[in-house]
Amino acid sequence: MGDTTAILLEVFIIFAAAQVGGAFARWIRLPSVVGQIVVGCIVGPSVLGWITPSEPLEVLSEIGVVLLLFAVGLETRLDDVKRVGGSAFAVGVIGVIVPFVGGAFWAHSIGPDWPRSLFVAAAFVATSAGITAAVLKQMGVLRRIESRVILGAAVIDDILAMLLLGVVVAIQAGGSLRVSRLLVVAGEAIGFVLVVCWLGTLMMRRGSKWLERARDPMSPLLIVLILCLGLAWVATRFGLAAIIGAFLAGMIASETRQRMQLEEQMQPLLALMTPFFFVLTGAQVALAELASGEALWLLLVATLLALVTKLIGGWLGALRLGVRSALIVGVGMMPRGEVGIVVAALGLSAGVFGQQLYAVIIAMSLLTSVIAPPFLAMLLKERGPTPEARDQIRPQDRASTGAANK
């Protein structure tokens, strides 16, 4: 009973703090996720100590980001992603190579140990889809071409990051690097994504009418949520992040005639669950380990390197869209968030590096997540809504919108 009471108190603190932090961020014209991450640092162990990351809270955090990426998928159709497939692939690949190489040489410069340096470099690689997606969704620009490139590249990022992590773990452990096994894992992950996208959207386009037969107005939402949670689990079995499966489930559900209804019904769930992800992301940082001048210098260099290398990689990969759009994509790929945190935790548990470097990587991941969203919002606001986004709304969606307006 005591544990339940303590957890409920922490849930209350997280949710209330998220509302305050989000409201303050919006008041100073920043995305609400920035305020939620910062307030997480404040109520976490490093400052006030009101909450401590634990398994029950991390489960709520995982569910929150899964639902967020599912909602993002609802606004992202497969046909739209296909149109930017080449750019998304280029952004994903170049956006992994440049940060990995830069991170490896930086880590080697502070300690000549290549296995450790490669492990540190892995924390620079993958983009946090959850944080960028939240900003894009909040601004209502998920149908823009830059947003589709960012989300498509994030899927490719995740696959490449998984493979790189497998490589560096094998090298660090001194074991044999089995190329054949890596190729099998890559084939499974890519095959999972392609099969789910193709087969799932095909089945939903042909059979979505049966969702209309349900007498309970909530039944379509409940059915697609089952799909969301199921694919999130299946994705983990292929070595991918759960959020990739959730995003694909959302893309499948976007092919239904009830898409607008599903988007509306998802809003209360998102308002309830997503704050746990962002607040706990902020609570992960250990400020005490950053109290020395050496640690702050390492953090400054690591953060600048993480921002610049991802910006360069995303910009180069998206240049075919134009310089301005390429800049938006590059900034959108900057946040590291939970991916860097996971790599740091693995490195610490394996004894690859100590508490100081661990804290630097954690703080770097969080700082990129705080710094990138305001710049992304500024670039998107200056660009304004595009006719392309309006033109890509399907006829049945226009009809639904028109009926609602009447």
C-alpha positions in Angstrom: 0.0 0.0 0.0 2.9 2.3 0.9 4.5 1.9 -2.5 1.3 2.5 -4.3 0.7 5.7 -2.3 4.3 7.0 -3.1 3.9 6.2 -6.8 0.5 8.0 -6.9 2.1 11.1 -5.3 4.9 11.1 -7.9 2.3 10.7 -10.7 0.5 13.7 -9.3 3.7 15.7 -9.0 4.8 14.8 -12.6 1.5 15.6 -14.1 1.0 18.9 -12.2 4.6 20.0 -12.9 4.2 19.2 -16.6 1.2 21.5 -16.9 3.1 24.3 -15.1 6.2 23.9 -17.2 4.3 23.6 -20.4 2.2 26.6 -19.7 5.3 28.7 -18.8 7.1 27.6 -22.0 4.1 28.6 -24.1 4.0 31.9 -22.3 7.5 32.7 -23.4 6.7 31.4 -26.9 8.6 28.1 -26.6 7.2 24.6 -27.4 5.6 23.1 -24.3 7.9 20.1 -24.4 10.9 22.3 -23.5 9.1 23.5 -20.3 8.2 19.9 -19.4 11.8 18.7 -19.8 13.2 21.6 -17.8 10.7 21.1 -15.0 11.6 17.5 -14.9 15.2 18.5 -14.0 13.8 20.7 -11.3 11.5 18.1 -9.6 13.9 15.3 -10.2 16.7 14.0 -7.9 19.2 16.7 -9.0 17.3 19.7 -7.5 14.1 19.2 -5.4 14.1 15.4 -5.3 10.3 15.2 -5.4 10.4 12.3 -7.9 12.8 9.5 -8.6 12.8 7.6 -11.9 11.5 4.1 -11.2 10.2 1.2 -13.1 6.5 2.1 -12.7 7.1 5.7 -13.9 9.3 4.5 -16.8 6.5 2.2 -17.9 4.1 5.2 -17.9 6.8 7.2 -19.8 7.1 4.5 -22.4 3.3 4.2 -22.9 3.2 8.0 -23.3 5.8 8.2 -26.1 4.2 5.1 -27.8 0.9 6.9 -27.9 2.5 10.1 -29.1 4.2 8.4 -32.1 0.9 6.6 -32.8 -0.9 9.9 -33.0 1.9 11.3 -35.2 1.5 8.2 -37.5 -2.2 9.0 -37.8 -1.3 12.2 -39.5 1.3 10.6 -41.8 0.1 8.6 -44.8 2.3 6.0 -46.6 1.8 7.7 -49.9 3.2 11.0 -48.5 6.3 9.2 -47.1 6.9 7.5 -50.4 7.1 10.9 -52.1 10.0 11.9 -49.9 11.6 8.4 -49.6 14.8 9.4 -51.3 15.4 12.4 -49.2 14.4 10.6 -46.0 16.9 7.8 -46.8 19.7 10.3 -47.5 19.0 12.2 -44.3 18.9 9.0 -42.3 22.2 7.7 -43.6 24.2 10.9 -43.8 22.7 12.0 -40.5 24.1 8.9 -38.8 27.6 8.9 -40.5 28.5 12.5 -39.7 27.6 12.5 -36.0 29.2 9.0 -35.5 32.5 10.0 -37.0 32.5 13.4 -35.2 31.6 11.8 -31.9 34.3 9.1 -32.2 37.1 11.5 -32.9 36.0 13.8 -30.1 35.8 10.9 -27.6 39.2 9.7 -28.8 40.7 13.1 -28.2 39.8 13.1 -24.5 41.0 9.5 -24.0 42.8 7.3 -26.6 40.7 4.3 -26.4 38.9 3.4 -29.6 36.4 0.8 -28.3 35.3 3.4 -25.7 35.3 6.2 -28.3 33.0 4.2 -30.6 30.6 3.5 -27.7 30.4 7.2 -26.9 29.9 8.0 -30.6 26.9 5.7 -30.7 25.2 8.2 -28.3 25.5 10.9 -31.0 23.7 9.0 -33.7 20.0 8.5 -33.4 17.4 11.3 -33.4 14.7 11.4 -30.7 11.5 11.0 -32.8 9.3 11.6 -29.8 10.5 15.1 -29.0 10.6 16.4 -32.6 7.3 14.8 -33.4 5.7 16.6 -30.4 6.9 19.9 -31.7 5.6 19.2 -35.2 2.3 18.0 -33.9 1.9 21.0 -31.6 2.4 23.3 -34.5 0.1 21.4 -36.8 2.7 20.9 -39.6 2.9 17.1 -39.8 1.7 17.2 -43.4 4.6 19.4 -44.6 7.2 17.9 -46.7 10.0 18.6 -44.2 8.0 16.9 -41.4 7.6 13.8 -43.5 11.3 13.7 -44.3 12.2 14.1 -40.6 9.8 11.3 -39.5 10.9 8.9 -42.3 14.6 9.6 -41.6 13.9 8.9 -37.9 12.8 5.3 -38.8 16.0 4.8 -40.8 18.0 6.4 -38.0 16.6 3.8 -35.5 17.6 0.9 -37.7 21.1 2.2 -38.3 21.6 3.1 -34.7 20.6 -0.4 -33.6 23.2 -1.9 -36.0 25.9 0.5 -34.9 25.3 -0.2 -31.2 25.6 -3.9 -31.9 28.9 -3.3 -33.6 30.4 -1.2 -30.8 29.2 -3.5 -28.1 30.9 -6.4 -29.8 34.1 -4.5 -30.3 34.1 -3.2 -26.7 33.5 -6.7 -25.3 36.4 -8.0 -27.4 34.2 -10.6 -29.0 34.1 -11.5 -32.7 32.1 -9.2 -34.9 29.8 -11.5 -36.9 28.9 -9.6 -40.0 26.5 -12.3 -41.1 24.5 -11.9 -37.9 24.3 -8.1 -38.3 23.1 -8.5 -41.9 20.3 -10.9 -40.6 19.3 -8.4 -37.9 19.3 -5.5 -40.5 17.2 -7.6 -42.9 14.7 -8.5 -40.2 14.3 -4.9 -39.1 14.0 -3.5 -42.6 11.7 -6.3 -43.6 9.4 -5.7 -40.6 9.1 -2.0 -41.6 8.4 -2.7 -45.3 5.9 -5.5 -44.7 4.0 -3.6 -42.0 3.8 -0.5 -44.2 2.7 -2.3 -47.4 0.5 -5.1 -46.0 -1.0 -3.1 -43.2 -2.0 -0.1 -45.4 -3.3 -2.4 -48.1 -5.5 -4.3 -45.7 -6.8 -1.1 -44.0 -7.7 0.5 -47.3 -9.7 -2.5 -48.4 -11.3 -3.4 -45.0 -11.7 -0.2 -43.0 -15.5 -0.2 -43.6 -15.9 -2.8 -40.9 -14.9 -0.2 -38.3 -18.0 1.7 -39.2 -20.2 -1.3 -38.2 -19.4 -1.0 -34.5 -22.2 0.5 -32.5 -20.0 1.9 -29.8 -18.4 5.1 -31.0 -15.2 4.3 -29.1 -14.7 0.9 -30.8 -12.6 2.1 -33.7 -10.2 3.8 -31.3 -10.0 0.8 -29.1 -9.3 -1.5 -32.1 -6.5 0.7 -33.5 -5.0 1.0 -30.0 -4.8 -2.8 -29.9 -2.9 -2.5 -33.2 -0.7 0.2 -31.8 0.4 -1.7 -28.7 0.7 -5.0 -30.6 3.0 -3.5 -33.2 5.0 -1.6 -30.6 5.8 -5.0 -28.9 6.5 -6.7 -32.2 9.0 -3.9 -33.1 11.0 -4.6 -30.0 11.2 -8.3 -31.0 13.0 -7.2 -34.2 15.4 -5.0 -32.2 13.7 -1.7 -33.0 12.3 0.8 -30.6 8.7 0.4 -29.6 7.9 3.8 -30.9 8.7 2.7 -34.5 6.0 0.0 -34.3 3.5 2.6 -32.8 4.3 5.0 -35.6 3.7 2.4 -38.3 0.4 1.4 -36.6 -0.6 5.1 -36.8 0.3 5.2 -40.5 -1.9 2.1 -41.1 -4.8 3.6 -39.1 -4.5 6.8 -41.1 -5.9 5.0 -44.1 -9.3 4.5 -42.4 -12.3 6.7 -43.1 -12.4 7.4 -39.3 -9.0 9.1 -39.2 -10.3 12.5 -38.2 -12.4 11.0 -35.5 -9.5 8.9 -34.2 -7.3 12.0 -34.1 -9.9 13.8 -32.0 -10.4 10.9 -29.7 -6.6 10.5 -29.1 -6.2 14.0 -27.7 -7.3 13.2 -24.1 -5.0 10.2 -24.0 -2.1 12.3 -25.2 -2.8 15.0 -22.7 -2.7 12.5 -19.9 0.2 10.2 -20.9 2.8 12.2 -22.8 3.9 14.5 -20.0 5.4 11.5 -18.2 7.9 10.9 -21.0 9.1 14.5 -21.2 9.3 15.1 -17.4 11.1 11.8 -16.8 13.5 12.7 -19.6 14.5 15.8 -17.7 14.7 14.0 -14.4 17.4 11.7 -15.7 20.2 14.3 -15.5 22.6 14.2 -12.6 23.6 17.9 -12.1 26.1 17.1 -9.3 28.3 15.3 -11.8 28.5 18.5 -13.9 29.7 20.7 -11.1 33.4 20.9 -12.1 34.8 23.1 -14.8 36.2 20.1 -16.7 32.7 18.5 -16.8 31.1 21.7 -18.0 33.7 22.1 -20.8 33.2 18.5 -21.9 29.4 19.1 -21.9 29.7 22.3 -23.9 31.9 20.7 -26.6 29.8 17.5 -26.7 26.6 19.5 -27.1 27.9 21.8 -29.8 29.3 18.7 -31.6 26.0 16.9 -31.4 24.1 19.8 -32.7 26.4 20.7 -35.5 27.1 17.2 -36.8 23.3 16.3 -36.9 22.5 19.7 -38.5 25.2 19.1 -41.2 24.1 15.5 -41.8 20.4 16.4 -42.1 21.0 19.5 -44.2 23.2 17.6 -46.7 20.7 14.8 -47.0 17.8 17.1 -47.6 19.5 19.6 -50.0 17.3 18.4 -52.9 14.4 20.1 -51.1 16.0 23.5 -51.1 18.4 25.2 -48.7 15.6 26.5 -46.4 13.8 23.2 -46.2 17.1 21.4 -45.7 17.8 23.6 -42.7 14.5 22.8 -41.2 15.1 19.1 -41.6 18.6 19.4 -40.1 17.3 21.2 -37.0 14.5 18.7 -36.7 17.0 15.9 -36.5 19.0 17.5 -33.7 17.3 16.1 -30.5 18.9 13.0 -29.1 16.6 12.5 -26.1 16.0 8.9 -24.9 18.3 7.4 -27.5 21.4 8.9 -26.0 20.3 8.1 -22.5 19.9 4.4 -23.4 23.4 4.3 -24.9 24.8 6.1 -21.9 23.1 3.7 -19.5 24.5 0.7 -21.4 28.0 2.2 -21.4 27.9 2.8 -17.7 26.6 -0.7 -16.8 29.3 -2.2 -19.0 32.0 -0.2 -17.3 33.0 1.6 -20.5 33.1 5.0 -18.9 32.7 6.6 -15.5 30.0 8.7 -13.8 31.3 12.0 -15.2 31.2 11.0 -18.9 27.9 9.3 -18.3 26.5 12.5 -16.9 27.9 14.5 -19.8 26.2 12.2 -22.4 22.9 12.3 -20.5 23.0 16.1 -20.2 24.1 16.4 -23.9 21.1 14.4 -24.9 18.7 16.6 -22.8 20.3 19.9 -24.0 19.9 19.0 -27.6 16.3 18.1 -26.8 15.8 21.6 -25.2 17.8 23.6 -27.7 16.4 22.2 -31.0 12.6 22.7 -30.5 12.6 26.5 -30.2 14.7 26.9 -33.4 12.5 24.4 -35.2 9.4 26.3 -34.2 10.9 29.6 -35.3 11.9 28.2 -38.7 8.5 26.7 -39.2 6.6 29.8 -38.1 8.6 32.0 -40.5 7.9 29.6 -43.3 4.2 29.6 -42.6 1.6 27.1 -43.9 2.2 25.7 -47.3 -0.4 25.1 -50.1 1.1 21.7 -50.5 -0.1 20.6 -47.1 -3.6 21.7 -47.8 -3.7 20.0 -51.2 -2.7 16.7 -49.7 -5.8 16.4 -47.6 -7.9 13.6 -49.0 -11.4 14.2 -50.4 -13.1 12.2 -47.6 -11.2 14.3 -45.0 -12.4 17.5 -46.7 -15.9 16.1 -46.6 -15.6 15.2 -42.9 -14.2 18.7 -42.1 -17.0 20.4 -44.1 -19.7 18.3 -42.4 -18.2 19.3 -39.0 -18.2 22.9 -39.9 -21.8 22.8 -40.9 
